[in-house]
């Protein structure tokens, strides 16, 4: 996912996606702790996706406050 795709979404959709990503990150951490994780690179991707979603949410909030 890239930032352009995220900017096209509404804040509610972004919040839903953030919750889903955080759940996935939790599950990946649990898998790593029990040595069941298969794709370790997925953890990094999920962390970065969470950061992207938070960044776009903050941009939208700042834009709404400026208006």
N, C-alpha and C positions, 0 to 999 in steps of 0.2 A: 504494500500500500504506500502511496506517496501523498505528500501534503496537498497537492491539487485535488485529489479525490476527496480528502477530508474536508477541504474548504467548501466543497459543493454540498456537504451535508448540513443538516440543522443541528443546533446545539443539543437537542434531545437525542438525536441519533448518535451524536458523538459521545454523549454520556452513557448510552446503552452499550456502545462499542467499547468504551473504557472499562465498564464493569465486566464485559465478556473477556477482555484482554487480561484483566487482573485475575479473574478466575483461572484462566489458562496458565498464567504465570505461577499461581499457587499450585496448580496441579503438576506443573513441570518441576517446581522445587520439591514437591513431595516425591515425584518419581526419581529425582536425582538423589534424594536422601535414602531411598530404598534401593538404589542402584538398578532401577528399571528403565531409566531414560535411554531412548535410542538415538534421538537427534539432539545433541547438546547445543548445536548452533541455533536451534529454535528458541532457546531461552534468551539469547542475545537479541534475536529479531523481535520477540514479544516485548522485551524491555524498551527497545527503540520505538516500537509502535505505540506503546503507552506514552512515551515522551512526545511523540508527534501529535497524538490526540490531545494531550494536555496543552501543548503549544498552540494548536489551532483553537482550542477552547478559550485560552487566554487572549488570543488575538481577537476573537469574536467578542469577548467581554469588553476589551479595551475599545473596540470599534463602536460597540453599543453605548458605552459610557461617554464617548466623544460626541455622540450625536445628541 
